[in-house]
Amino acid sequence: MVVGLDIGTTKVCAVIGERGEKDTLEITGVGTSPSTGLRKGVVVNIEATLRAVAAAIEAAEMMSGREVYGAWTGIGGSHIDGINSRGVVAVTGRNRETREITTDDVARVLEAARAVVIPMDRQVLELIPQTYIVDDQKGIRDPLDMIGVRLEAEVHIITCSVTGAQNLIKCVNRAGFRVEGLVLQSLAAGRAVLTEEEKELGVALVDLGGGTTDVLVYSEGAPYSTTTIPAGGSQVTNDISIMKNIPFDTAEKIKIEAGSCWEGAFDVDEEIIVPGVGGRPPLPIPRSEIGLIIRPRMEELFFMVKEKLDKLALSRPLGGGVVLTGGGSQLLGAPELASSIFRLSARVGSPLPVGGLVEEYRSPVFSTAVGLALEGSGRGALGGERTAESPVRENRPLFGRLGDWIKREFF
């Protein structure tokens, strides 16, 4: 069993996967819970966050019938930064005459590329090889057993705030679970929704979350740029709340059910009912008015992403276009608006089928959580199984926790 845990600004998603036949991953449980303990992807309230984590994982446990002890946890937020680096070493090889590249040579060149100066309050989260160069021969994906004298590696290094990572781990531990590893959320989402062809052609993955928008650019099959914009779907909801003088929760419901950021996506004369506040009667308003509030904010968000993309020194255009994922990508008209601004093809990315409860997780909301489960499975860690180091969980039967879940959800 392997578990993916996506802790976001507006919701926490948990996915439980089990290895089936032919070593494939099958999703057997999913769970979500509202999140109020994060701002811009960073933990600001540990108690609220751990409650949301516990509720999401318990909901997934009820569906799968399995008990979780550890999870692969996603990390994101404005403190994430990505840089490209290069390392160079001389090949030692097993035989001085042939100079055959060994795993030790590959490890040394990656360590040389990792030697970049970063502030004391930051740590390296991921080191991803992009390409290798053997004696000026470029474009090598795996240099192992090749013959050469000089070995170079171009890598993408992702760093994060030390305190941001520690607070996230503390929340999961205090909720009674073990953190198997921290994985960048956009990297996990890319694992779930992008095809190998898109990565080779070059693609920009835009993960539209509640508080942040994560942008991950693939070039020639490898991550090239990682950046986070401190704005997301909550800003759109806030605009509707202010302009129409309605509560935030009501504005969020209207955005999901009737919102659009593209004129041709709905009937111009269609009306929606806005609930009254403080005893005032409900008011019908044209759906187009909601669209006029949403579109400028979405345009601003996409232009901020485009500004980041325009600054990249890519060797070739993004042939794979733009892939939108995350909860914000479900907004009606989002791919059409993105295509017109980026002048590239755009689509909404949902997790690719991996088996199990396909209908339950085939939503952009679960892209990161499914990707985390895939990452955990690929790295060979059975995150759901109990070990000697597993945190002590409340020793209560499954049906007792089922009763608590029913009370929390329906009463």
Secondary structure, DSSP 8 states (H G I E B T S, - for coil): -EEEEEE-SSEEEEEEEEE-GGG-EEEEEEEEEE--SEETTEES-HHHHHHHHHHHHHHHHHHHT----EEEEEE-STT-EEEEEEEEEE---SSTTT-B--HHHHHHHHHHHH-----TTEEEEEEEEEEEEETTEEEES--TT-B-SEEEEEEEEEEEEHHHHHHHHHHHHHTT-EEEEEEEHHHHHHHHH--HHHHHH-EEEEEE-SS-EEEEEEETTEEEEEEEES--HHHHHHHHHHHHT--HHHHHHHHHHH-BSSGGGS-TT-EEEE--STT---EEEEHHHHHHHHHHHHHHHHHHHHHHHHT---SS--TT-EEEESGGGGSBTHHHHHHHHHTS-EEE------SBSHHHH-SGGGHHHHHHHHHHHHTT--TTS--TT--------HHHHHHHHHHHHH-
